[in-house]
Amino acid sequence: MSAGSYSQTELDKFREVQRLAYDCVQHVEKQLTAEMTERHAAKLMRDYLVSRGVKHFFHKPFAWFGERTAFVNFRNDLYFMPSNRTLAWGLPIILDVAPMIDGYAADIGYSCVYGKNDLFEKMVSDLEAYRTLILREVRAEKTLQQIYRDVDDLIRSQGYQNRHQRYPYRVLAHRIDRIEPSRFDRLTVGGFGVPALRWLASQQSQARAFRRGVLHHSPFWNDKDEAAHPATPGLWAVEPHIGHQGVGVKWEELLVVTESDAYWLDDELPHVQRWKPSRPRIAQVAAGSA
């Protein structure tokens, strides 16, 4: 099964890049220490990926600690950049990175905590429902605008706040593609690679242009009228992000949309594994040791 013009071989390459990105954030999670800054964590992610052959990024690594995971007091987009905020026991963490290899891109977000935080644990558990809802409604061919609003309803019902609305264009998701190399590959603006920004801009420009009376579809999935259509075939980086009392959590992964179906590119990702019930053997050992 292909998504748009992608073959299965190409989808496998996107999956490999996505797994590399998740390997990166899990590796860095183990390196985090008290008093480490977001900038240091972001550098660790970049160094890990560069050491494994990554030369270009859809966007460079972002790291957010504490209340910054919920985008508290983010007055403009510059606040997304890694800061000198330091890590301490019990603080939530979001690591977000988007490497590219041979033009194949992935964009992922990973939530973890330094030590223990009960609110964080509950919120991460509650994120599972969004993955189910989004896939079900994409398959039902609801408009992206309506799915966004249904996600908002779920967020409110759980007692949380929508934090992905703070992203540029209020995105719950955005299209991702194979980006052709250019002489601007190493340049970034606001953490985003210039080739990625040029591609997004070209997609958005087409969305505003009429051809034969048909409006082209935006690469941004939000609650605006530009998203009043079902998901278009291709790859979407989906990133529901919720916040409460200074704690923000999210996951981000690639959704494959075909002409007749939709599915997550990889069901073996860390957050999906986290939601699986504990094995009975573990429970028995715990009970026997009590």
Backbone as numpy.savetxt, mean C-alpha at the origin, in Angstrom:
# Nx Ny Nz CAx CAy CAz Cx Cy Cz
-4.42 -16.55 -17.01 -5.27 -15.36 -17.01 -4.39 -14.13 -17.01
-4.71 -13.15 -17.82 -3.91 -11.94 -17.89 -4.72 -10.74 -17.43
-4.02 -9.69 -17.05 -4.67 -8.44 -16.65 -4.32 -7.40 -17.69
-5.33 -6.96 -18.44 -5.03 -6.04 -19.52 -4.12 -6.70 -20.51
-2.95 -6.10 -20.74 -2.00 -6.65 -21.71 -0.92 -7.48 -21.04
-1.02 -7.75 -19.74 0.01 -8.50 -19.03 -0.17 -10.00 -19.20
0.93 -10.66 -19.49 0.94 -12.12 -19.54 1.15 -12.66 -18.13
0.97 -13.96 -17.96 1.22 -14.57 -16.66 2.68 -14.42 -16.26
3.58 -14.51 -17.23 5.00 -14.33 -16.94 5.27 -12.94 -16.38
4.63 -11.93 -16.96 4.81 -10.56 -16.48 4.20 -10.38 -15.09
3.05 -10.98 -14.86 2.45 -10.91 -13.52 3.36 -11.56 -12.49
4.02 -12.63 -12.88 4.97 -13.28 -11.96 6.11 -12.33 -11.61
6.54 -11.51 -12.54 7.61 -10.56 -12.27 7.14 -9.47 -11.31
5.91 -9.01 -11.48 5.36 -8.05 -10.52 5.30 -8.68 -9.13
4.91 -9.96 -9.07 4.82 -10.66 -7.79 6.20 -10.77 -7.13
7.21 -11.05 -7.92 8.57 -11.14 -7.37 9.01 -9.81 -6.76
8.71 -8.71 -7.43 9.09 -7.40 -6.90 8.30 -7.10 -5.62
7.02 -7.47 -5.61 6.22 -7.24 -4.41 6.75 -8.05 -3.23
7.13 -9.29 -3.48 7.69 -10.11 -2.38 9.03 -9.56 -1.91
9.83 -9.04 -2.82 11.09 -8.41 -2.42 10.81 -7.22 -1.50
9.80 -6.43 -1.84 9.45 -5.27 -1.01 9.03 -5.71 0.38
8.25 -6.78 0.48 7.84 -7.28 1.79 9.01 -7.90 2.55
9.90 -8.58 1.83 11.11 -9.08 2.49 11.89 -7.92 3.09
11.93 -6.81 2.37 12.66 -5.63 2.82 12.09 -5.09 4.13
10.79 -4.86 4.18 10.22 -4.24 5.39 10.29 -5.18 6.58
10.16 -6.49 6.34 10.28 -7.42 7.47 11.72 -7.49 7.97
12.67 -7.38 7.05 14.08 -7.35 7.46 14.35 -6.11 8.31
13.86 -4.96 7.85 14.10 -3.70 8.57 13.37 -3.71 9.91
12.19 -4.31 9.96 11.47 -4.41 11.23 12.36 -5.00 12.32
13.16 -5.99 11.96 14.03 -6.65 12.93 15.22 -5.77 13.33
15.49 -4.73 12.55 16.62 -3.84 12.85 16.22 -2.62 13.68
14.93 -2.42 13.86 14.46 -1.22 14.55 14.87 -1.23 16.02
15.29 -0.08 16.52 15.71 0.05 17.92 15.15 1.36 18.48
15.10 1.44 19.80 14.66 2.67 20.46 15.56 3.84 20.04
14.94 4.99 19.82 15.61 6.24 19.43 16.01 6.27 17.95
15.75 5.19 17.20 16.00 5.25 15.76 15.00 6.23 15.14
15.44 6.99 14.14 14.56 7.94 13.48 13.90 7.31 12.25
12.83 7.95 11.80 12.18 7.52 10.56 13.16 7.59 9.40
13.99 8.61 9.37 14.97 8.74 8.29 15.94 7.57 8.26
16.36 7.12 9.43 17.27 5.99 9.49 16.57 4.73 9.00
15.32 4.52 9.41 14.58 3.34 8.96 14.40 3.37 7.45
14.09 4.53 6.89 13.93 4.65 5.44 15.25 4.34 4.73
16.36 4.77 5.30 17.65 4.48 4.70 17.94 2.98 4.74
17.58 2.32 5.84 17.77 0.87 5.92 16.99 0.15 4.83
15.78 0.60 4.55 14.99 -0.01 3.48 15.65 0.21 2.13
16.07 1.43 1.89 16.72 1.71 0.62 17.99 0.89 0.45
18.81 0.83 1.49 20.06 0.08 1.40 19.81 -1.39 1.13
18.78 -1.95 1.78 18.45 -3.36 1.58 18.09 -3.61 0.12
17.24 -2.76 -0.44 16.78 -2.98 -1.81 17.90 -2.75 -2.81
18.69 -1.73 -2.60 19.82 -1.46 -3.51 20.80 -2.62 -3.50
21.00 -3.22 -2.32 21.93 -4.35 -2.23 21.41 -5.57 -2.96
20.14 -5.56 -3.29 19.53 -6.69 -4.02 19.16 -6.31 -5.44
19.82 -5.29 -5.94 19.73 -4.98 -7.36 18.72 -3.93 -7.75
18.03 -3.33 -6.80 17.06 -2.30 -7.14 17.80 -0.99 -7.44
17.53 -0.43 -8.61 18.15 0.83 -8.99 17.15 1.98 -9.06
15.89 1.65 -9.20 14.88 2.67 -9.38 13.68 2.40 -8.47
12.93 3.45 -8.17 11.79 3.34 -7.28 10.57 4.04 -7.88
9.41 3.42 -7.75 8.15 4.12 -8.03 8.04 5.28 -7.04
8.30 4.98 -5.77 8.58 6.04 -4.81 9.60 5.52 -3.81
10.37 6.40 -3.24 11.39 6.03 -2.27 10.74 5.59 -0.96
11.50 4.95 -0.07 10.92 4.45 1.17 10.39 5.56 2.09
9.21 5.29 2.66 8.63 6.13 3.69 8.58 5.33 4.99
8.81 6.01 6.10 8.66 5.39 7.42 7.96 6.39 8.32
6.93 5.91 9.04 6.18 6.76 9.97 6.09 6.06 11.31
6.38 6.80 12.38 6.35 6.27 13.74 5.29 7.02 14.57
4.74 6.31 15.57 3.85 6.94 16.52 2.63 7.57 15.88
2.28 8.79 16.34 1.08 9.46 15.84 1.18 9.80 14.36
2.42 9.80 13.83 2.57 10.07 12.40 2.02 8.94 11.54
1.84 7.74 12.09 1.20 6.66 11.34 -0.25 6.98 11.04
-0.87 7.88 11.82 -2.26 8.29 11.60 -2.32 9.66 10.92
-1.16 10.15 10.44 -1.07 11.43 9.74 -1.60 12.58 10.59
-1.32 12.54 11.89 -1.75 13.61 12.80 -0.99 14.89 12.46
-1.73 15.97 12.24 -1.15 17.29 11.96 -0.29 17.31 10.70
-0.64 16.51 9.70 0.05 16.57 8.41 -0.54 17.76 7.64
0.10 18.91 7.73 -0.46 20.15 7.18 -0.27 20.25 5.66
0.72 19.57 5.13 0.91 19.54 3.68 1.65 18.26 3.33
1.87 18.04 2.04 2.44 16.77 1.60 3.89 16.57 2.01
4.58 17.64 2.40 5.96 17.49 2.85 6.04 16.68 4.15
4.94 16.64 4.89 4.95 15.91 6.15 5.00 14.39 5.94
4.76 13.94 4.72 4.87 12.50 4.44 6.33 12.04 4.45
7.25 12.94 4.20 8.65 12.56 4.09 9.18 12.07 5.44
10.08 11.07 5.44 10.65 10.58 6.70 11.26 11.71 7.51
11.00 11.69 8.82 11.41 12.79 9.69 12.39 12.30 10.75
12.68 13.19 11.68 13.53 12.84 12.81 12.73 12.30 14.00
11.47 11.96 13.77 10.66 11.34 14.82 11.34 10.06 15.25
11.51 9.88 16.58 12.22 8.71 17.07 11.27 7.63 17.58
11.78 6.43 17.61 11.00 5.27 18.01 11.12 5.03 19.51
10.01 4.57 20.10 9.99 4.22 21.52 9.05 3.04 21.70
9.16 2.41 22.86 8.37 1.22 23.16 6.87 1.50 23.01
6.18 0.57 22.33 4.74 0.65 22.17 4.26 1.48 21.01
5.17 2.09 20.25 4.74 2.95 19.15 4.44 2.13 17.89
3.35 2.50 17.20 3.06 1.87 15.90 4.02 2.37 14.85
4.19 1.57 13.81 5.13 1.85 12.73 4.47 1.50 11.40
4.68 2.33 10.39 4.32 1.97 9.02 5.55 2.13 8.15
5.89 1.08 7.41 6.98 1.10 6.44 6.35 0.95 5.06
6.68 1.86 4.15 6.01 1.91 2.84 7.09 2.10 1.78
7.13 1.21 0.81 8.19 1.29 -0.19 7.68 0.76 -1.53
8.27 1.27 -2.61 7.80 0.90 -3.95 8.98 0.74 -4.91
9.65 -0.40 -4.87 10.79 -0.61 -5.77 10.37 -0.98 -7.19
11.30 -0.79 -8.11 11.10 -1.22 -9.49 12.32 -2.02 -9.94
12.07 -3.09 -10.67 13.14 -3.88 -11.28 12.77 -4.11 -12.74
13.63 -3.67 -13.64 13.36 -3.79 -15.08 12.01 -3.18 -15.44
11.64 -2.12 -14.72 10.39 -1.44 -15.00 9.19 -2.01 -14.28
9.30 -3.22 -13.73 8.19 -3.83 -12.99 8.17 -3.24 -11.58
7.03 -2.67 -11.20 6.93 -1.94 -9.94 5.98 -2.63 -8.97
6.23 -2.42 -7.70 5.30 -2.82 -6.64 5.25 -1.67 -5.65
4.13 -1.54 -4.95 3.98 -0.49 -3.94 3.31 -1.14 -2.74
4.02 -1.21 -1.62 3.49 -1.94 -0.46 3.58 -1.09 0.80
2.67 -1.38 1.74 2.69 -0.75 3.04 2.59 -1.82 4.11
3.37 -1.68 5.17 3.49 -2.71 6.20 3.37 -2.07 7.57
2.45 -2.55 8.38 2.26 -2.05 9.74 2.88 -3.02 10.75
3.59 -2.46 11.73 4.14 -3.26 12.82 4.21 -2.36 14.05
4.71 -2.89 15.15 4.76 -2.12 16.38 6.07 -2.44 17.10
6.63 -1.44 17.76 7.86 -1.66 18.52 7.45 -2.01 19.95
7.49 -3.29 20.25 7.03 -3.76 21.56 5.59 -4.22 21.50
4.74 -3.67 22.36 3.37 -4.12 22.45 2.43 -2.92 22.53
1.31 -3.02 21.83 0.29 -1.98 21.84 -1.04 -2.65 21.53
-1.92 -2.74 22.50 -3.17 -3.47 22.33 -4.08 -2.85 21.28
-4.11 -1.51 21.22 -4.95 -0.86 20.22 -4.44 -1.18 18.82
-3.12 -1.16 18.65 -2.54 -1.53 17.36 -2.97 -2.94 16.96
-2.87 -3.89 17.88 -3.22 -5.28 17.57 -4.67 -5.40 17.12
-5.57 -4.70 17.79 -6.98 -4.77 17.42 -7.21 -4.16 16.05
-6.58 -3.03 15.78 -6.78 -2.37 14.50 -6.23 -3.18 13.34
-5.07 -3.80 13.53 -4.51 -4.65 12.48 -5.44 -5.84 12.20
-6.01 -6.40 13.25 -6.96 -7.50 13.08 -8.19 -7.03 12.30
-8.66 -5.83 12.61 -9.85 -5.29 11.94 -9.60 -4.98 10.47
-8.35 -4.83 10.06 -8.04 -4.55 8.65 -8.42 -5.70 7.72
-8.54 -6.90 8.25 -8.84 -8.06 7.39 -10.13 -7.85 6.61
-11.12 -7.23 7.23 -12.43 -7.07 6.59 -12.35 -6.25 5.31
-11.39 -5.35 5.22 -11.29 -4.49 4.04 -10.83 -5.28 2.82
-9.95 -6.21 3.04 -9.46 -7.03 1.92 -10.59 -7.85 1.32
-11.44 -8.39 2.17 -12.58 -9.18 1.71 -13.59 -8.29 0.99
-13.94 -7.16 1.60 -14.94 -6.27 1.03 -14.51 -5.73 -0.33
-13.27 -5.27 -0.42 -12.80 -4.66 -1.67 -12.82 -5.66 -2.81
-12.30 -6.86 -2.59 -12.29 -7.85 -3.66 -13.70 -8.22 -4.08
-14.57 -8.44 -3.10 -15.96 -8.83 -3.42 -16.64 -7.76 -4.27
-16.44 -6.50 -3.93 -17.16 -5.45 -4.64 -16.53 -5.13 -6.00
-15.23 -5.31 -6.13 -14.63 -5.19 -7.46 -15.18 -6.27 -8.38
-15.27 -7.49 -7.87 -15.82 -8.58 -8.67 -17.29 -8.35 -9.03
-18.01 -7.66 -8.16 -19.42 -7.35 -8.43 -19.56 -6.16 -9.37
-18.44 -5.59 -9.80 -18.38 -4.48 -10.74 -19.05 -3.22 -10.21
-18.97 -3.02 -8.90 -19.36 -1.73 -8.35 -18.36 -0.68 -8.81
-18.80 0.57 -8.82 -17.85 1.62 -9.20 -16.81 1.80 -8.10
-15.66 2.27 -8.50 -14.61 2.55 -7.52 -15.08 3.59 -6.51
-15.83 4.55 -6.97 -16.37 5.58 -6.09 -17.27 4.96 -5.02
-18.14 4.02 -5.43 -19.04 3.38 -4.47 -18.27 2.49 -3.50
-17.27 1.76 -3.99 -16.47 0.92 -3.11 -15.77 1.78 -2.07
-15.24 2.91 -2.49 -14.59 3.84 -1.56 -15.57 4.22 -0.45
-16.80 4.54 -0.84 -17.80 4.94 0.14 -18.20 3.78 1.05
-18.23 2.58 0.50 -18.53 1.41 1.32 -17.39 1.15 2.32
-16.14 1.38 1.89 -15.01 1.28 2.81 -15.16 2.32 3.92
-15.56 3.53 3.55 -15.81 4.57 4.56 -16.85 4.12 5.58
-17.91 3.49 5.10 -18.95 3.01 6.01 -18.39 1.98 6.98
-17.55 1.08 6.47 -16.94 0.07 7.33 -16.02 0.72 8.36
-15.25 1.71 7.93 -14.36 2.41 8.86 -15.17 3.03 9.99
-16.25 3.70 9.65 -17.07 4.34 10.69 -17.70 3.31 11.61
-18.15 2.18 11.03 -18.79 1.15 11.85 -17.82 0.53 12.85
-16.52 0.54 12.51 -15.50 0.01 13.42 -15.02 1.06 14.42
-15.46 2.30 14.24 -15.08 3.36 15.17 -13.76 4.04 14.84
-13.32 3.95 13.59 -12.04 4.51 13.18 -12.23 5.69 12.25
-11.11 6.28 11.82 -11.13 7.38 10.86 -10.41 6.96 9.58
-10.90 7.47 8.48 -10.29 7.24 7.17 -9.02 8.09 7.08
-7.88 7.45 6.94 -6.62 8.19 6.80 -6.09 8.16 5.38
-6.57 7.22 4.52 -6.09 7.26 3.14 -6.63 8.49 2.40
-7.67 9.13 2.93 -8.16 10.35 2.29 -7.14 11.49 2.40
-6.13 11.32 3.27 -5.09 12.34 3.39 -4.01 12.19 2.32
-3.97 11.05 1.62 -3.00 10.88 0.55 -3.34 11.83 -0.61
-2.35 12.15 -1.45 -2.68 12.94 -2.64 -3.82 12.29 -3.43
-4.75 13.10 -3.87 -5.94 12.67 -4.61 -6.88 11.79 -3.77
-6.70 11.76 -2.45 -7.58 11.03 -1.54 -7.64 9.53 -1.86
-6.57 8.95 -2.36 -6.64 7.63 -2.96 -6.77 6.49 -1.93
-7.69 5.59 -2.22 -7.73 4.27 -1.60 -6.79 3.34 -2.36
-6.57 3.66 -3.63 -5.69 2.85 -4.48 -5.27 3.69 -5.68
-4.27 3.20 -6.38 -3.86 3.85 -7.62 -3.35 2.78 -8.57
-3.44 3.07 -9.86 -2.93 2.14 -10.85 -1.42 2.06 -10.75
-0.90 0.92 -11.13 0.55 0.74 -11.22 0.83 -0.02 -12.50
1.99 0.15 -13.05 2.26 -0.39 -14.38 3.74 -0.67 -14.51
4.10 -1.22 -15.63 5.52 -1.32 -15.96 5.96 0.02 -16.53
6.95 0.62 -15.89 7.41 1.96 -16.27 8.66 1.82 -17.12
8.61 2.35 -18.32 9.76 2.25 -19.20 10.91 3.10 -18.68
12.13 2.57 -18.73 13.29 3.33 -18.26 13.47 4.64 -19.05
14.04 5.62 -18.38 14.35 6.89 -19.04 15.56 7.51 -18.37
16.04 8.60 -18.94 17.21 9.27 -18.38 16.89 9.98 -17.07
15.60 10.03 -16.71 15.19 10.67 -15.47 14.99 9.68 -14.32
15.39 8.43 -14.54 15.08 7.36 -13.59 15.49 7.67 -12.16
16.62 8.33 -11.97 17.14 8.52 -10.62 16.64 9.81 -9.96
15.85 10.58 -10.69 15.32 11.83 -10.14 14.02 11.57 -9.40
13.81 12.28 -8.30 12.58 12.14 -7.53 12.02 13.52 -7.18
10.71 13.57 -7.00 10.01 14.76 -6.53 9.06 14.32 -5.43
9.29 14.85 -4.22 8.44 14.45 -3.10 8.55 12.97 -2.79
9.71 12.36 -3.11 9.91 10.94 -2.86 9.51 10.04 -4.00
8.77 10.58 -4.99 8.30 9.79 -6.12 9.25 9.94 -7.29
9.51 8.81 -7.96 10.37 8.85 -9.13 9.73 9.66 -10.25
10.55 10.45 -10.96 10.03 11.27 -12.05 9.34 10.43 -13.12
9.89 9.25 -13.54 9.17 8.44 -14.52 7.78 8.01 -14.03
7.66 7.66 -12.73 6.36 7.28 -12.19 5.40 8.46 -12.21
5.88 9.64 -11.85 5.03 10.83 -11.86 4.60 11.17 -13.28
5.52 11.02 -14.22 5.16 11.30 -15.62 4.11 10.33 -16.11
4.23 9.06 -15.73 3.24 8.07 -16.14 1.87 8.37 -15.53
1.85 8.66 -14.21 0.59 9.00 -13.55 -0.03 10.25 -14.18
0.80 11.24 -14.47 0.28 12.47 -15.06 -0.31 12.21 -16.44
0.35 11.35 -17.21 -0.18 11.05 -18.55 -1.50 10.31 -18.47
-1.62 9.40 -17.49 -2.87 8.68 -17.29 -3.99 9.63 -16.87
-3.66 10.55 -15.95 -4.65 11.50 -15.49 -5.04 12.47 -16.59
-4.08 12.85 -17.41 -4.37 13.75 -18.53 -5.33 13.10 -19.51
-5.12 11.81 -19.78 -6.02 11.09 -20.68 -7.43 11.01 -20.08
-7.49 10.89 -18.75 -8.79 10.78 -18.09 -9.61 12.06 -18.27
-8.94 13.17 -18.47 -9.65 14.45 -18.60 -9.95 14.79 -20.06
-9.45 13.96 -20.97 -9.64 14.23 -22.39 -10.73 13.33 -22.97
-11.57 13.88 -23.78 -12.61 13.09 -24.42 -12.14 12.61 -25.79
-12.39 11.32 -26.03 -12.12 10.76 -27.35 -13.38 10.04 -27.79
-13.96 10.51 -28.90 -15.18 9.92 -29.40 -16.27 9.91 -28.33
-16.25 10.94 -27.49 -17.31 11.07 -26.49 -17.16 10.18 -25.28
-16.03 9.45 -25.14 -15.83 8.53 -24.01 -14.76 9.10 -23.10
-15.06 9.19 -21.81 -14.10 9.71 -20.86 -13.10 8.62 -20.48
-11.84 8.91 -20.58 -10.82 7.94 -20.18 -10.77 7.84 -18.67
-10.34 6.70 -18.16 -10.39 6.43 -16.74 -9.15 6.92 -16.01
-9.36 7.49 -14.84 -8.28 8.03 -14.03 -7.46 6.89 -13.41
-6.17 7.12 -13.14 -5.37 6.11 -12.44 -5.59 6.16 -10.93
-6.45 7.07 -10.46 -6.67 7.25 -9.02 -8.04 6.73 -8.61
-8.06 5.92 -7.55 -9.29 5.34 -7.00 -9.64 6.13 -5.75
-10.66 6.99 -5.87 -11.06 7.82 -4.75 -12.59 7.94 -4.73
-13.10 8.94 -4.02 -14.55 9.11 -3.92 -15.06 10.23 -4.81
-14.24 10.62 -5.79 -14.63 11.68 -6.70 -15.33 11.10 -7.93
-15.93 11.98 -8.74 -16.66 11.52 -9.92 -15.74 10.87 -10.94
-14.44 11.19 -10.90 -13.51 10.55 -11.83 -13.41 9.05 -11.59
-13.85 8.58 -10.41 -13.80 7.16 -10.09 -15.19 6.52 -10.16
-16.11 7.16 -10.85 -17.47 6.62 -10.96 -17.56 5.60 -12.08
-16.74 4.58 -12.01 -16.72 3.51 -13.00 -16.12 2.27 -12.34
-16.42 1.07 -12.83 -15.80 -0.14 -12.27 -14.29 -0.13 -12.50
-13.60 -0.97 -11.75 -12.14 -1.05 -11.88 -11.76 -1.44 -13.30
-10.82 -0.72 -13.87 -10.35 -1.03 -15.20 -9.29 -2.13 -15.14
-9.19 -2.97 -16.16 -8.20 -4.05 -16.15 -6.78 -3.52 -15.98
-6.00 -4.26 -15.21 -4.63 -3.88 -14.92 -4.29 -4.16 -13.48
-3.29 -3.47 -12.97 -2.84 -3.64 -11.60 -3.16 -2.40 -10.78
-3.70 -2.62 -9.58 -4.03 -1.54 -8.66 -3.31 -1.78 -7.34
-2.60 -0.76 -6.86 -1.99 -0.81 -5.53 -3.03 -0.30 -4.53
-3.60 -1.21 -3.75 -4.71 -0.89 -2.86 -4.17 -0.69 -1.44
-4.61 0.40 -0.76 -4.00 0.73 0.53 -5.00 1.33 1.53
-5.94 0.54 2.05 -6.81 1.06 3.10 -6.01 1.42 4.34
-6.27 2.61 4.87 -5.46 3.15 5.97 -6.42 3.75 6.99
-6.40 3.21 8.21 -7.32 3.66 9.25 -6.55 4.22 10.44
-7.20 5.11 11.19 -6.54 5.71 12.34 -7.49 5.85 13.51
-6.89 5.89 14.72 -7.68 6.08 15.95 -6.73 6.38 17.10
-7.00 7.48 17.81 -6.25 7.84 19.01 -4.73 7.82 18.77
-4.30 8.39 17.65 -2.88 8.50 17.36 -2.22 7.24 16.86
-3.01 6.23 16.52 -2.49 4.99 15.94 -3.03 4.86 14.52
-2.15 4.64 13.56 -2.55 4.39 12.18 -2.04 3.04 11.73
-2.87 2.30 10.98 -2.45 1.02 10.43 -2.96 0.91 9.00
-2.24 0.16 8.20 -2.64 -0.05 6.82 -2.01 -1.33 6.30
-2.49 -1.77 5.17 -1.76 -2.71 4.34 -1.85 -2.18 2.92
-0.93 -2.59 2.10 -0.96 -2.21 0.68 -0.39 -3.35 -0.14
-1.15 -3.71 -1.18 -0.72 -4.80 -2.04 -1.37 -4.65 -3.40
-0.92 -5.46 -4.36 -1.40 -5.35 -5.73 -2.63 -6.22 -5.97
-3.64 -5.58 -6.57 -4.87 -6.25 -6.99 -4.83 -6.38 -8.50
-5.09 -7.58 -9.00 -5.13 -7.83 -10.43 -6.58 -7.76 -10.89
-6.85 -6.94 -11.89 -8.19 -6.85 -12.47 -8.11 -7.26 -13.93
-8.92 -8.23 -14.31 -8.98 -8.69 -15.70 -10.31 -8.23 -16.30
-10.54 -8.63 -17.53 -11.80 -8.27 -18.19 -13.00 -8.95 -17.53
-12.74 -10.07 -16.82 -13.87 -10.84 -16.28 -13.74 -11.20 -14.81
-12.65 -10.82 -14.16 -12.46 -11.24 -12.77 -11.48 -10.28 -12.08
-11.26 -10.54 -10.80 -10.26 -9.82 -10.03 -9.73 -10.75 -8.96
-8.46 -10.57 -8.58 -7.87 -11.39 -7.52 -6.62 -10.69 -7.01
-6.26 -10.98 -5.77 -5.03 -10.44 -5.21 -3.84 -11.15 -5.84
-2.82 -10.40 -6.18 -1.67 -10.98 -6.87 -0.99 -12.05 -6.05
-1.01 -11.92 -4.70 -0.30 -12.87 -3.84 -1.07 -13.03 -2.53
-1.44 -14.25 -2.20 -2.15 -14.52 -0.95 -1.23 -15.00 0.16
0.07 -14.87 -0.03 1.04 -15.33 0.99 1.79 -14.17 1.62
1.16 -13.02 1.69 1.80 -11.83 2.24 1.69 -11.80 3.76
2.57 -11.05 4.44 2.61 -11.09 5.91 1.29 -10.77 6.59
0.57 -9.75 6.12 -0.68 -9.42 6.81 -1.74 -10.50 6.62
-1.71 -11.17 5.47 -2.67 -12.26 5.24 -2.33 -13.44 6.14
-1.05 -13.75 6.27 -0.63 -14.83 7.15 -0.98 -14.51 8.60
-0.89 -13.25 8.97 -1.17 -12.82 10.34 -2.61 -13.12 10.73
-3.52 -13.00 9.75 -4.94 -13.18 10.04 -5.36 -14.64 10.11
-4.51 -15.55 9.68 -4.87 -16.96 9.71 -4.93 -17.45 11.15
-5.90 -18.30 11.49 -6.01 -18.81 12.87 -4.74 -19.53 13.29
-4.41 -19.45 14.59 -3.25 -20.17 15.10 -3.46 -21.66 14.95
-2.38 -22.36 14.70 -2.48 -23.81 14.54 -2.87 -24.49 15.87
-3.72 -25.51 15.83 -4.15 -26.19 17.06 -2.97 -26.67 17.92
-1.87 -27.06 17.25 -0.74 -27.59 18.00 -0.18 -26.53 18.95
-0.16 -25.29 18.50 0.36 -24.22 19.34 -0.53 -24.01 20.56
-1.84 -24.06 20.33 -2.79 -23.87 21.43 -2.65 -25.01 22.44
-2.42 -26.20 21.94 -2.30 -27.34 22.84 -1.04 -27.23 23.70
0.04 -26.79 23.10 1.27 -26.63 23.84 1.10 -25.59 24.94
0.42 -24.49 24.57 0.18 -23.43 25.55 -0.68 -23.93 26.70
-1.71 -24.70 26.37 -2.61 -25.22 27.39 -1.88 -26.21 28.29
-1.01 -27.01 27.68 -0.30 -28.02 28.46 0.74 -27.42 29.38
1.21 -26.24 29.03 2.24 -25.61 29.87 1.67 -24.73 30.95
0.33 -24.53 30.92 -0.30 -23.62 31.88 -0.35 -24.25 33.25
